[in-house]
Amino acid sequence: MNVIFTCGGTGGHINPAIAVAKLLRERSPNSNILFVGANDGMETKLVPREGFELRTLTISNFQRKLTPQGIAHNFRTIRTIRRALQRADAIIDQFKPDVILGTGGYASFPMLRQGARRHIPTAVHESNAVPGLTTKMVAKGAERILVNFEESREQYENPERVVVTGMPVRPEFLYTTREAAREALGLDNRPLVVSCWGSLGAREMNKKITDFFVREIADGEPWNHIHATGSFGWRWMPQYVKEAGVDLSEHPSIDLREYIYDMPLLMAAADLVICRGGAATISEVAASATPCIIVPSPNATNNHQEKNARLLEGRGAAEVLLERDCYGGRLYETARKLLEDRARRSAMRSALRQIAVVDAAEQIYGVLLELAKSQ
């Protein structure tokens, strides 16, 4: 098969595509795999690291706020979309895909749109309960709509084309052991806390993590802590932490990074993850069965992150704090209590294992085979 994976913007869109692509490479080694994304997205870092070819488009998103600046931005977006559609046609002409899979982000729209118009089988995976803008725009032309939750089926006009697959995660999330992970990271006997707010970062939450650092140090550094700032946070947070009185060179138990490339390893080793409530993050947490504190983004479309988080909370698999209530002291105390409560963390791990869909990548791989054979 010749398969195009198209995705972009954040790790939550890119990593599921990588998981399926790695399975395809393993099961069908003679297949040709191509990724297509945006030229300024995280895909330019993540995809080449996994050994896949990436081609990029110049494209931007639409602004929902119809201010003068937003309207001007949207006119520029229309122009870039036209050029991106032409670029997508050129890629199709050269690569000749048998099937195209999109896993989210506005960068996936041109390939999915042109693929469907040229009668190439296309599938779109929507990870959240409520379809995003890109999914809405391509759903009518897609052969299959792949969703994370059964409850999502009613969101689409043609439910017979909807397949519930769950959210694919890289197999390392499922099979990396705690002992091997902690040995690989060279950790001491203290617990490990891993925190991140997504591949882009969140300014206010990164500030609260800085307060978290200050409290850790004042408390005698009772655990190791790895925090990813995200690409935007990396521009200012190291200086902000320094101005808060934290000299990281004197506190090696705190590891500040732009991005966590080895997240399966870190989640396997972690005693607690502090994160957002995106579908990809939740699926990775469930697959690795790592106790978590979820702070949903209040800016997510239709509040889907809180809905995702409450699903886990209702099953005893997560602690949920809303951002408006999540000042540094409360976040720190919530983490401290969880790390001191071994029984509760054990119960969380059991609940997460029941939630995890371990064969999501397999199911999507099966859909790709079915679509390729239908030509």
C-alpha positions as CSV (number, residue, x, y, z in Angstrom):
1,M,0.0,0.0,0.0
2,N,0.9,3.6,-0.4
3,V,-0.5,5.4,2.7
4,I,-0.6,9.1,3.5
5,F,-0.9,10.1,7.1
6,T,-1.9,13.7,7.5
7,C,-1.9,15.6,10.8
8,G,-0.4,18.5,12.5
9,G,-0.2,21.2,15.2
10,T,0.1,19.3,18.4
11,G,1.4,16.0,19.7
12,G,-2.2,14.9,20.3
13,H,-2.8,14.9,16.6
14,I,0.6,13.6,15.5
15,N,1.4,10.8,17.9
16,P,-1.7,8.7,17.1
17,A,-0.8,8.8,13.5
18,I,2.7,7.7,14.3
19,A,1.4,4.8,16.3
20,V,-0.6,3.5,13.4
21,A,2.2,4.2,10.9
22,K,4.7,2.2,13.1
23,L,2.2,-0.8,13.2
24,L,1.8,-0.5,9.4
25,R,5.5,-0.5,8.9
26,E,5.8,-3.6,11.1
27,R,2.9,-5.5,9.6
28,S,3.3,-4.5,5.9
29,P,7.0,-3.7,5.5
30,N,6.6,-3.2,1.8
31,S,4.2,-0.4,2.2
32,N,5.2,3.2,1.4
33,I,4.4,5.7,4.1
34,L,4.3,9.5,3.8
35,F,3.3,12.1,6.4
36,V,1.9,15.5,5.3
37,G,1.6,18.3,7.8
38,A,2.2,22.0,8.2
39,N,5.7,23.6,7.8
40,D,5.6,25.2,11.2
41,G,4.0,22.5,13.3
42,M,5.4,20.0,15.9
43,E,5.2,17.3,13.1
44,T,8.5,18.7,11.7
45,K,10.2,17.5,14.9
46,L,8.2,14.4,15.8
47,V,7.8,12.7,12.5
48,P,11.4,12.6,11.3
49,R,12.5,11.3,14.7
50,E,10.5,8.1,14.0
51,G,12.1,7.6,10.6
52,F,9.1,8.6,8.4
53,E,9.2,11.0,5.4
54,L,7.4,14.2,5.9
55,R,6.2,16.8,3.4
56,T,4.8,20.1,4.5
57,L,2.2,22.6,3.4
58,T,2.0,26.3,4.2
59,I,-1.4,26.7,5.9
60,S,-3.0,28.5,8.8
61,N,-6.2,28.2,10.9
62,F,-9.3,30.2,11.0
63,Q,-9.9,32.7,13.8
64,R,-13.3,32.3,15.5
65,K,-13.4,35.9,16.8
66,L,-14.6,38.2,14.0
67,T,-12.6,41.2,15.0
68,P,-11.0,43.3,12.2
69,Q,-7.7,41.4,12.9
70,G,-9.5,38.1,12.9
71,I,-11.3,38.8,9.6
72,A,-8.0,39.9,8.0
73,H,-6.4,36.7,9.3
74,N,-9.2,34.6,7.8
75,F,-8.8,36.2,4.4
76,R,-5.1,35.3,4.5
77,T,-6.0,31.8,5.6
78,I,-8.3,31.4,2.5
79,R,-5.4,32.3,0.3
80,T,-3.0,29.8,2.0
81,I,-5.7,27.1,1.8
82,R,-6.0,27.5,-2.0
83,R,-2.2,27.1,-2.4
84,A,-2.2,24.2,0.1
85,L,-4.9,22.4,-2.0
86,Q,-2.7,22.8,-5.1
87,R,0.3,21.4,-3.1
88,A,-1.9,18.5,-1.9
89,D,-2.8,17.7,-5.5
90,A,0.9,17.6,-6.5
91,I,1.7,15.3,-3.6
92,I,-1.2,12.9,-4.7
93,D,0.0,12.9,-8.3
94,Q,3.5,12.0,-7.2
95,F,2.9,9.6,-4.3
96,K,-0.3,7.9,-5.7
97,P,-1.8,7.0,-2.3
98,D,-4.1,4.0,-2.0
99,V,-5.6,5.5,1.2
100,I,-5.3,8.7,3.3
101,L,-5.8,8.9,7.0
102,G,-6.2,12.2,8.8
103,T,-5.8,12.4,12.6
104,G,-6.6,16.1,13.2
105,G,-5.4,19.6,13.0
106,Y,-6.1,22.1,10.3
107,A,-3.0,20.9,8.4
108,S,-4.8,17.7,7.6
109,F,-7.7,19.4,5.7
110,P,-6.0,19.9,2.3
111,M,-5.0,16.2,1.8
112,L,-8.3,14.9,3.1
113,R,-10.3,17.3,0.9
114,Q,-8.4,16.6,-2.3
115,G,-8.2,12.9,-1.6
116,A,-11.9,12.6,-1.3
117,R,-12.5,14.8,-4.4
118,R,-10.2,12.5,-6.4
119,H,-12.0,9.4,-5.1
120,I,-9.1,8.1,-3.0
121,P,-10.4,6.3,0.1
122,T,-10.1,8.6,3.1
123,A,-10.6,8.2,6.8
124,V,-10.6,10.8,9.5
125,H,-9.9,10.0,13.2
126,E,-11.7,12.3,15.7
127,S,-10.3,11.8,19.2
128,N,-12.7,14.0,21.1
129,A,-16.4,13.4,21.9
130,V,-17.3,16.5,19.9
131,P,-16.0,16.8,16.3
132,G,-13.5,19.6,15.7
133,L,-13.7,22.1,12.8
134,T,-11.5,20.0,10.4
135,T,-13.5,16.9,11.0
136,K,-16.8,18.7,10.4
137,M,-15.4,20.0,7.1
138,V,-14.2,16.6,5.8
139,A,-16.7,14.2,7.4
140,K,-19.2,14.1,4.5
141,G,-16.5,13.1,2.0
142,A,-14.7,10.6,4.2
143,E,-15.2,6.9,3.6
144,R,-14.8,6.2,7.4
145,I,-15.0,8.4,10.5
146,L,-13.1,6.8,13.3
147,V,-14.0,8.0,16.8
148,N,-12.7,7.5,20.3
149,F,-16.1,7.1,22.1
150,E,-19.3,5.3,21.4
151,E,-21.2,8.4,22.5
152,S,-19.7,10.3,19.5
153,R,-21.6,8.3,16.9
154,E,-24.7,10.5,17.1
155,Q,-22.6,13.6,16.2
156,Y,-22.4,12.5,12.6
157,E,-25.0,12.5,9.8
158,N,-24.0,9.1,8.5
159,P,-23.5,6.9,11.5
160,E,-23.1,3.8,9.3
161,R,-19.7,5.2,8.3
162,V,-18.6,5.8,11.9
163,V,-16.3,3.2,13.5
164,V,-15.5,3.3,17.2
165,T,-11.8,2.5,17.4
166,G,-10.5,4.2,20.5
167,M,-7.4,6.3,20.5
168,P,-4.2,4.8,19.2
169,V,-1.1,5.2,21.3
170,R,2.4,4.1,20.7
171,P,3.0,0.5,21.9
172,E,5.7,1.7,24.2
173,F,3.0,3.1,26.5
174,L,1.5,-0.3,26.9
175,Y,4.6,-2.4,27.3
176,T,7.3,-0.3,29.0
177,T,7.8,-1.6,32.5
178,R,8.2,0.7,35.5
179,E,11.4,-1.1,36.6
180,A,13.1,-0.8,33.2
181,A,11.9,2.8,32.8
182,R,13.3,4.0,36.1
183,E,16.6,2.2,35.5
184,A,16.9,3.8,32.0
185,L,16.3,7.3,33.6
186,G,18.8,6.7,36.4
187,L,16.3,7.7,39.1
188,D,16.9,7.4,42.8
189,N,14.3,5.9,45.2
190,R,12.2,9.1,45.4
191,P,8.9,9.3,43.5
192,L,8.8,10.9,40.0
193,V,6.3,13.6,39.0
194,V,5.9,14.4,35.3
195,S,4.0,17.5,34.3
196,C,3.2,19.1,31.0
197,W,0.5,21.3,29.4
198,G,0.7,20.0,25.8
199,S,3.2,20.5,23.1
200,L,2.5,24.2,22.8
201,G,2.3,24.9,26.6
202,A,0.0,27.2,28.6
203,R,1.4,30.4,30.1
204,E,-0.7,30.6,33.2
205,M,-0.3,27.0,34.1
206,N,3.5,27.2,33.5
207,K,3.5,30.0,36.0
208,K,1.7,27.8,38.5
209,I,4.2,25.0,38.0
210,T,6.9,27.6,38.8
211,D,5.2,28.1,42.2
212,F,5.1,24.3,42.5
213,F,8.9,24.2,42.1
214,V,9.3,26.8,44.8
215,R,7.2,24.7,47.2
216,E,9.0,21.5,46.3
217,I,12.4,23.1,47.2
218,A,11.0,24.5,50.4
219,D,9.7,21.0,51.3
220,G,13.1,19.4,50.8
221,E,12.6,18.2,47.3
222,P,10.7,15.0,48.2
223,W,10.5,13.8,44.7
224,N,12.0,14.1,41.2
225,H,10.1,16.3,38.8
226,I,10.3,16.5,35.0
227,H,8.3,19.4,33.4
228,A,7.8,20.2,29.7
229,T,7.2,23.9,29.1
230,G,6.0,23.4,25.5
231,S,7.4,25.3,22.5
232,F,6.0,28.7,23.6
233,G,6.8,28.3,27.2
234,W,10.4,27.5,26.4
235,R,10.8,31.0,25.2
236,W,10.2,32.6,28.6
237,M,9.8,30.1,31.4
238,P,13.5,29.3,32.2
239,Q,14.0,33.0,32.9
240,Y,10.8,33.2,34.8
241,V,11.8,30.3,37.0
242,K,15.2,32.0,37.6
243,E,13.5,35.3,38.6
244,A,11.3,33.3,41.0
245,G,14.5,32.4,42.9
246,V,14.9,28.9,41.6
247,D,18.4,28.1,40.2
248,L,17.9,24.8,38.4
249,S,21.6,24.1,38.4
250,E,21.4,23.8,42.1
251,H,18.4,21.5,42.1
252,P,19.0,18.5,39.7
253,S,15.8,16.8,41.0
254,I,13.9,19.4,38.8
255,D,14.3,18.8,35.1
256,L,12.9,21.6,32.8
257,R,12.5,20.7,29.1
258,E,10.9,22.2,26.1
259,Y,9.2,18.9,25.1
260,I,9.2,15.3,26.3
261,Y,10.2,13.1,23.4
262,D,10.3,9.9,25.5
263,M,6.9,10.2,27.1
264,P,6.2,6.4,27.2
265,L,9.4,6.0,29.2
266,L,8.6,8.8,31.6
267,M,4.9,7.8,32.2
268,A,6.0,4.2,32.9
269,A,8.5,5.5,35.5
270,A,6.2,8.2,37.0
271,D,4.3,7.9,40.2
272,L,2.1,10.9,39.2
273,V,1.4,12.8,35.9
274,I,0.0,16.3,36.0
275,C,-1.5,17.2,32.6
276,R,-4.3,18.5,30.4
277,G,-7.5,16.6,29.4
278,G,-7.0,16.2,25.7
279,A,-8.0,12.8,24.3
280,A,-4.5,11.8,23.3
281,T,-3.1,12.6,26.7
282,I,-5.9,10.7,28.5
283,S,-5.4,7.7,26.2
284,E,-1.6,7.7,27.0
285,V,-2.2,8.0,30.7
286,A,-4.7,5.1,30.6
287,A,-2.4,2.9,28.5
288,S,0.5,3.4,30.9
289,A,-1.9,3.2,33.9
290,T,-0.2,6.2,35.6
291,P,-2.1,8.1,38.4
292,C,-2.9,11.6,37.3
293,I,-4.1,15.1,38.1
294,I,-5.9,16.5,35.1
295,V,-6.3,20.3,34.7
296,P,-8.6,20.6,31.6
297,S,-8.0,23.5,29.3
298,P,-10.8,26.0,29.7
299,N,-10.3,27.1,26.0
300,A,-11.1,23.7,24.5
301,T,-13.9,23.6,22.0
302,N,-17.3,22.7,23.6
303,N,-15.3,22.1,26.9
304,H,-14.4,18.7,25.6
305,Q,-11.3,18.4,27.8
306,E,-13.3,18.7,31.0
307,K,-15.8,16.1,29.6
308,N,-12.9,13.7,29.0
309,A,-11.4,14.3,32.4
310,R,-14.7,13.8,34.2
311,L,-15.1,10.4,32.5
312,L,-11.9,9.3,34.2
313,E,-12.8,11.0,37.5
314,G,-16.1,9.2,37.6
315,R,-14.3,5.9,37.4
316,G,-11.8,6.7,40.1
317,A,-9.0,7.0,37.6
318,A,-8.0,10.7,38.0
319,E,-8.1,13.7,40.2
320,V,-9.6,16.8,38.4
321,L,-8.8,20.4,39.2
322,L,-10.3,23.2,37.1
323,E,-7.9,25.8,36.0
324,R,-9.8,28.6,37.7
325,D,-9.3,26.8,41.1
326,C,-5.8,25.6,40.4
327,Y,-3.3,27.9,42.1
328,G,0.2,26.6,42.8
329,G,-0.4,25.8,46.4
330,R,-3.6,23.8,45.8
331,L,-1.9,21.9,42.9
332,Y,1.1,21.1,45.1
333,E,-1.0,19.9,48.1
334,T,-3.1,17.7,45.8
335,A,0.0,16.1,44.4
336,R,1.6,15.7,47.8
337,K,-1.5,13.9,49.2
338,L,-1.7,11.6,46.2
339,L,2.0,10.7,46.5
340,E,1.5,9.9,50.1
341,D,-1.5,7.7,49.4
342,R,-0.2,4.5,47.9
343,A,-3.6,2.7,48.1
344,R,-5.4,5.4,46.1
345,R,-2.7,5.4,43.5
346,S,-3.0,1.7,43.2
347,A,-6.7,2.0,42.7
348,M,-6.2,4.6,40.1
349,R,-3.9,2.3,38.2
350,S,-6.5,-0.5,38.2
351,A,-9.2,1.9,37.0
352,L,-7.0,3.2,34.2
353,R,-6.2,-0.3,32.9
354,Q,-10.0,-0.9,32.6
355,I,-10.4,2.3,30.6
356,A,-7.5,1.7,28.2
357,V,-8.3,0.6,24.6
358,V,-5.1,-1.4,23.9
359,D,-5.9,-2.4,20.3
360,A,-6.9,1.0,18.8
361,A,-4.0,1.1,16.4
362,E,-4.8,-2.5,15.3
363,Q,-8.4,-1.5,14.6
364,I,-7.4,1.6,12.5
365,Y,-4.8,-0.5,10.7
366,G,-7.7,-2.9,9.8
367,V,-9.7,0.0,8.4
368,L,-6.8,1.1,6.2
369,L,-6.5,-2.4,4.8
370,E,-10.2,-2.5,4.1
371,L,-10.2,0.9,2.3
372,A,-7.2,0.1,0.3
373,K,-8.7,-3.2,-1.0
374,S,-11.9,-1.4,-1.9
375,Q,-10.3,0.5,-4.7
